Every structure is written in C-alpha cells, then in structure tokens.
Amino acid sequence: MSDVCLTFLTAMTPIGELRASIPLGLATFDLPIWQVFVVSVAGNLVPVPFLFFGLRRSGSWFEAQPNIIGRLLRWRTHRIRKRYGARAARYDFLMVTLLVAIPLPLTGAWTASLAIWVFQVPFRRGVPAIALGVLIAATLVTTLTVMGIEFFDRID
C-alpha cells in the first residue's frame, strides 16, 4: 500500500486522526507538507457524514429499545442535554469547532460527531464546524510536527 494511502487511512481512524497521520506522513514517509496536509484533512473528514447520519439513525434506534442499553442511553443523553443544552444551542458552532481544533486525545472529528448527535446540532451547522476545526487542528499538528522534525535534525 502506498504511503499516501496509509496516511489517508490513518487520518480516518477514531483515535489517531490528524494527530497520527500528519507525523506519520511527514516524519516516517517523508511526504511533502502540502500533500500530508491535504490527504490528512480529507481522510479525517471522510467519516463525518457517515457518522452524522449513522449516529442519528442508530442512536434513535438504541434509545427506543426497552432494555438497559436504551434506558442508559436515554438517561445519559437527557442529562447532558439538560445540563449543557442551552449553551450548546447558543454556541454550537464554536463548541464543535473548538472540540475538534484542540489536538488532544479524545478530541477530533469522531468525538465532535458524537457531540453534534447528542446536542442535536443540524447538519448544516455541525459539519462545517467540524471541517473548520479539522483545518485548525491540521495546521497546529503540522506546525508542531515540522518544528519537532527541525529540532531533532539540529541536535543530531
């Protein structure tokens, strides 16, 4: 499999996302910066529409179940919506963008897709917020990776 495909597939993973694909493409595969940036952003955004519609459909189905999983999911989403719903409705675009833009573990497009499902953010607001957050995160991770590569090249 080519280095570009591996970088793209790594960006699609739920835990790694950009935090793994950009260093992989730049430091391991030595691909050009622009190519790693574009491929990683594209790979990170591919799952978002599928997650959005998949969570809407499967989440509704799971919540409708009369078993313990359905009750637990209804209870948890109700508590989150009750506690944060007003702020989320008011600042949904900013909230989702910042959730994705901060390149830390458990923040990213996958987590934001879950958040837009929980807070019932419309597709037309949620997905562009995720895309903006991915661009910000990609810029930060690319900058930090390039700085790290240059730092380690100088101390060798």
Backbone hydrogen bonds in HBPLUS format (Angstrom, degrees):
<---DONOR---> <-ACCEPTOR-->    atom                        ^
c    i                          cat <-CA-CA->   ^        H-A-AA   ^      H-
h    n   atom  resd res      DA  || num        DHA   H-A  angle D-A-AA Bond
n    s   type  num  typ     dist DA aas  dist angle  dist       angle   num
A0006-LEU N   A0002-SER O   3.05 MM   4  6.35 158.9  2.09 150.2 156.1     1
A0007-THR N   A0003-ASP O   2.99 MM   4  6.16 151.9  2.07 142.9 150.6     2
A0008-PHE N   A0004-VAL O   2.93 MM   4  6.15 158.4  1.97 147.8 153.9     3
A0009-LEU N   A0005-CYS O   2.86 MM   4  6.07 166.2  1.88 154.1 157.3     4
A0010-THR N   A0006-LEU O   2.93 MM   4  5.98 151.5  2.01 141.0 148.9     5
A0011-ALA N   A0007-THR O   3.08 MM   4  6.31 149.5  2.17 143.5 151.0     6
A0012-MET N   A0009-LEU O   3.11 MM   3  5.12 138.3  2.30  95.2 107.1     7
A0013-THR N   A0010-THR O   3.18 MM   3  5.43 156.7  2.24 106.5 113.4     8
A0017-GLU N   A0013-THR O   3.28 MM   4  5.33 136.2  2.49 121.1 132.8     9
A0020-ALA N   A0016-GLY O   3.14 MM   4  4.71 130.4  2.40 114.5 119.4    10
A0020-ALA N   A0017-GLU O   3.38 MM   3  5.83 152.9  2.46 106.1 113.0    11
A0021-SER N   A0017-GLU O   3.11 MM   4  6.28 167.9  2.12 151.7 155.5    12
A0022-ILE N   A0018-LEU O   3.17 MM   4  5.68 169.2  2.18 138.3 141.6    13
A0024-LEU N   A0020-ALA O   3.06 MM   4  6.06 152.2  2.14 143.7 152.4    14
A0025-GLY N   A0021-SER O   2.87 MM   4  5.97 163.5  1.90 147.2 151.2    15
A0026-LEU N   A0022-ILE O   2.92 MM   4  6.03 163.4  1.95 155.8 160.4    16
A0027-ALA N   A0023-PRO O   2.79 MM   4  5.39 150.1  1.88 137.4 147.0    17
A0028-THR N   A0024-LEU O   3.13 MM   4  5.05 133.1  2.36 115.8 129.3    18
A0029-PHE N   A0024-LEU O   3.01 MM   5  6.40 156.0  2.07 159.9 167.4    19
A0031-LEU N   A0025-GLY O   2.93 MM   6  5.63 177.3  1.93 159.6 158.7    20
A0036-VAL N   A0032-PRO O   3.03 MM   4  6.33 164.0  2.06 160.3 164.7    21
A0037-PHE N   A0033-ILE O   2.92 MM   4  6.09 164.4  1.94 157.5 162.1    22
A0038-VAL N   A0034-TRP O   3.02 MM   4  6.17 171.6  2.03 149.2 151.2    23
A0039-VAL N   A0035-GLN O   2.92 MM   4  5.95 168.9  1.93 151.6 155.4    24
A0040-SER N   A0036-VAL O   2.88 MM   4  5.78 158.6  1.92 145.0 151.5    25
A0041-VAL N   A0037-PHE O   2.99 MM   4  6.09 164.4  2.02 150.5 155.0    26
A0042-ALA N   A0038-VAL O   2.96 MM   4  6.07 167.3  1.98 150.5 154.7    27
A0043-GLY N   A0039-VAL O   2.87 MM   4  5.95 162.1  1.90 145.3 151.1    28
A0044-ASN N   A0040-SER O   2.90 MM   4  5.99 149.3  1.99 144.1 152.3    29
A0045-LEU N   A0041-VAL O   3.02 MM   4  6.21 140.5  2.18 145.2 155.3    30
A0045-LEU N   A0042-ALA O   3.18 MM   3  5.21 127.7  2.47  95.4 108.8    31
A0046-VAL N   A0042-ALA O   3.06 MM   4  6.21 136.3  2.26 149.7 160.3    32
A0048-VAL N   A0045-LEU O   3.18 MM   3  5.45 140.7  2.34 108.2 119.1    33
A0051-LEU N   A0047-PRO O   2.80 MM   4  5.97 158.2  1.85 162.0 169.6    34
A0052-PHE N   A0048-VAL O   2.82 MM   4  5.99 163.1  1.85 157.0 162.0    35
A0053-PHE N   A0049-PRO O   3.04 MM   4  6.22 177.7  2.04 153.4 152.8    36
A0054-GLY N   A0050-PHE O   2.77 MM   4  5.63 149.4  1.87 140.1 150.6    37
A0055-LEU N   A0051-LEU O   2.77 MM   4  5.65 162.1  1.80 146.2 150.6    38
A0056-ARG N   A0052-PHE O   3.14 MM   4  6.30 153.8  2.21 140.3 147.7    39
A0057-ARG N   A0053-PHE O   3.05 MM   4  6.21 161.5  2.09 144.6 149.2    40
A0058-SER N   A0054-GLY O   2.79 MM   4  5.86 167.7  1.80 155.9 158.1    41
A0059-GLY N   A0055-LEU O   2.75 MM   4  5.15 146.2  1.86 128.8 140.1    42
A0060-SER N   A0056-ARG O   3.31 MM   4  6.10 155.7  2.37 127.8 134.1    43
A0061-TRP N   A0057-ARG O   3.12 MM   4  6.34 154.7  2.19 143.2 150.5    44
A0062-PHE N   A0058-SER O   2.81 MM   4  6.04 165.8  1.83 155.3 158.5    45
A0063-GLU N   A0059-GLY O   2.91 MM   4  6.03 161.3  1.94 148.2 153.8    46
A0064-ALA N   A0060-SER O   3.09 MM   4  6.18 137.7  2.28 137.2 147.5    47
A0064-ALA N   A0061-TRP O   3.18 MM   3  5.19 128.9  2.46  94.7 108.0    48
A0065-GLN N   A0062-PHE O   3.16 MM   3  5.35 154.7  2.23 104.9 112.6    49
A0071-ARG N   A0067-ASN O   3.07 MM   4  6.37 163.8  2.10 153.9 158.7    50
A0072-LEU N   A0068-ILE O   2.85 MM   4  5.92 161.3  1.89 146.9 152.4    51
A0073-LEU N   A0069-ILE O   2.91 MM   4  6.05 163.6  1.94 150.2 154.7    52
A0074-ARG N   A0070-GLY O   2.91 MM   4  6.05 163.0  1.94 149.2 154.3    53
A0075-TRP N   A0071-ARG O   2.89 MM   4  5.99 162.3  1.92 147.9 153.2    54
A0076-ARG N   A0072-LEU O   2.90 MM   4  6.05 166.0  1.92 151.2 155.0    55
A0077-THR N   A0073-LEU O   2.96 MM   4  6.02 172.1  1.97 153.1 155.7    56
A0078-HIS N   A0074-ARG O   2.95 MM   4  5.88 153.8  2.02 142.1 150.3    57
A0079-ARG N   A0075-TRP O   3.00 MM   4  6.19 157.7  2.06 146.1 151.9    58
A0080-ILE N   A0076-ARG O   2.98 MM   4  6.23 165.2  2.01 154.8 158.7    59
A0081-ARG N   A0077-THR O   2.89 MM   4  5.98 166.5  1.90 149.4 153.7    60
A0082-LYS N   A0078-HIS O   2.87 MM   4  5.94 153.8  1.94 144.9 152.7    61
A0083-ARG N   A0079-ARG O   2.94 MM   4  6.06 160.5  1.98 148.5 153.4    62
A0084-TYR N   A0080-ILE O   2.87 MM   4  5.86 171.0  1.88 156.3 159.4    63
A0085-GLY N   A0081-ARG O   2.69 MM   4  4.32 130.5  1.93 122.4 130.4    64
A0088-ALA N   A0084-TYR O   2.80 MM   4  5.88 160.6  1.84 161.2 167.8    65
A0089-ALA N   A0085-GLY O   2.85 MM   4  5.95 153.6  1.92 145.7 152.1    66
A0090-ARG N   A0086-ALA O   3.13 MM   4  6.29 146.4  2.25 137.6 146.4    67
A0091-TYR N   A0087-ARG O   2.78 MM   4  5.89 162.0  1.82 156.1 160.7    68
A0095-MET N   A0091-TYR O   2.81 MM   4  5.83 167.7  1.82 167.3 171.7    69
A0096-VAL N   A0092-ASP O   3.02 MM   4  6.06 168.6  2.03 149.8 152.5    70
A0097-THR N   A0093-PHE O   2.97 MM   4  6.08 161.8  2.01 147.9 153.8    71
A0098-LEU N   A0094-LEU O   2.93 MM   4  6.06 168.4  1.94 153.7 156.4    72
A0099-LEU N   A0095-MET O   2.99 MM   4  6.12 151.5  2.08 143.4 151.8    73
A0100-VAL N   A0096-VAL O   3.15 MM   4  6.37 149.1  2.25 147.2 153.6    74
A0101-ALA N   A0097-THR O   2.84 MM   4  5.93 156.1  1.89 149.8 157.9    75
A0102-ILE N   A0098-LEU O   3.28 MM   4  6.15 148.5  2.39 145.6 147.3    76
A0104-LEU N   A0102-ILE O   2.84 MM   2  5.79 134.0  2.05 111.6  97.2    77
A0107-THR N   A0104-LEU O   3.18 MM   3  5.62 139.7  2.36 139.6 134.4    78
A0112-ALA N   A0108-GLY O   2.91 MM   4  6.06 159.5  1.95 152.6 159.4    79
A0113-SER N   A0109-ALA O   2.91 MM   4  6.00 144.9  2.04 138.6 147.5    80
A0114-LEU N   A0110-TRP O   3.19 MM   4  6.54 150.3  2.28 143.0 150.3    81
A0115-ALA N   A0111-THR O   2.90 MM   4  6.25 151.5  1.98 145.1 153.9    82
A0116-ILE N   A0112-ALA O   2.83 MM   4  6.10 157.7  1.88 153.1 157.6    83
A0117-TRP N   A0113-SER O   3.16 MM   4  6.33 137.2  2.35 134.6 145.5    84
A0117-TRP N   A0114-LEU O   3.19 MM   3  5.13 127.5  2.49  92.1 106.0    85
A0118-VAL N   A0114-LEU O   2.93 MM   4  6.24 165.2  1.95 153.5 157.0    86
A0119-PHE N   A0115-ALA O   2.91 MM   4  6.04 170.4  1.92 155.8 158.3    87
A0121-VAL N   A0116-ILE O   2.92 MM   5  4.85 147.6  2.03 135.3 144.8    88
A0120-GLN N   A0117-TRP O   3.20 MM   3  4.95 154.6  2.27  97.6 105.1    89
A0125-ARG N   A0122-PRO O   3.06 MM   3  5.51 151.8  2.14 111.2 119.7    90
A0126-GLY N   A0122-PRO O   2.79 MM   4  5.88 165.6  1.81 162.7 167.7    91
A0127-VAL N   A0123-PHE O   3.15 MM   4  5.69 163.2  2.18 140.0 144.8    92
A0129-ALA N   A0125-ARG O   3.34 MM   4  6.30 148.2  2.45 133.5 142.1    93
A0130-ILE N   A0126-GLY O   2.97 MM   4  6.26 152.0  2.05 148.0 155.9    94
A0131-ALA N   A0127-VAL O   2.90 MM   4  6.16 161.5  1.93 152.7 157.8    95
A0132-LEU N   A0128-PRO O   2.93 MM   4  6.13 158.0  1.97 147.4 152.5    96
A0133-GLY N   A0129-ALA O   2.99 MM   4  6.15 160.6  2.03 145.0 150.8    97
A0134-VAL N   A0130-ILE O   2.83 MM   4  6.07 152.1  1.91 151.8 159.7    98
A0135-LEU N   A0131-ALA O   3.05 MM   4  6.31 155.1  2.11 145.4 151.4    99
A0136-ILE N   A0132-LEU O   3.02 MM   4  6.33 157.7  2.07 151.1 156.9   100
A0137-ALA N   A0133-GLY O   2.86 MM   4  6.04 167.2  1.88 151.8 155.7   101
A0138-ALA N   A0134-VAL O   2.82 MM   4  5.90 157.8  1.87 147.2 153.9   102
A0139-THR N   A0135-LEU O   3.03 MM   4  6.18 152.3  2.11 140.4 147.4   103
A0140-LEU N   A0136-ILE O   2.99 MM   4  6.31 160.7  2.03 152.0 157.0   104
A0141-VAL N   A0137-ALA O   2.84 MM   4  6.02 172.6  1.85 158.1 160.2   105
A0142-THR N   A0138-ALA O   2.90 MM   4  5.84 158.0  1.94 142.4 149.3   106
A0143-THR N   A0139-THR O   3.00 MM   4  6.06 162.7  2.03 144.8 149.9   107
A0144-LEU N   A0140-LEU O   2.92 MM   4  6.13 168.9  1.93 154.2 157.3   108
A0145-THR N   A0141-VAL O   2.87 MM   4  5.92 154.2  1.94 145.1 152.6   109
A0146-VAL N   A0142-THR O   2.92 MM   4  6.07 167.1  1.94 153.5 156.8   110
A0147-MET N   A0143-THR O   2.93 MM   4  6.11 160.5  1.97 149.3 155.3   111
A0148-GLY N   A0144-LEU O   2.91 MM   4  6.04 151.6  1.99 140.4 148.4   112
A0149-ILE N   A0145-THR O   2.86 MM   4  6.11 159.4  1.90 152.5 157.9   113
A0150-GLU N   A0146-VAL O   2.93 MM   4  6.13 166.5  1.95 151.3 155.0   114
A0151-PHE N   A0147-MET O   2.91 MM   4  6.04 153.6  1.98 143.4 151.3   115
A0152-PHE N   A0148-GLY O   3.00 MM   4  6.19 167.8  2.02 152.0 154.4   116
A0153-ASP N   A0149-ILE O   2.92 MM   4  6.08 143.0  2.06 144.6 155.5   117
A0154-ARG N   A0150-GLU O   3.06 MM   4  6.23 144.7  2.19 142.7 150.8   118
A0155-ILE N   A0151-PHE O   3.21 MM   4  6.54 144.5  2.34 145.9 155.1   119
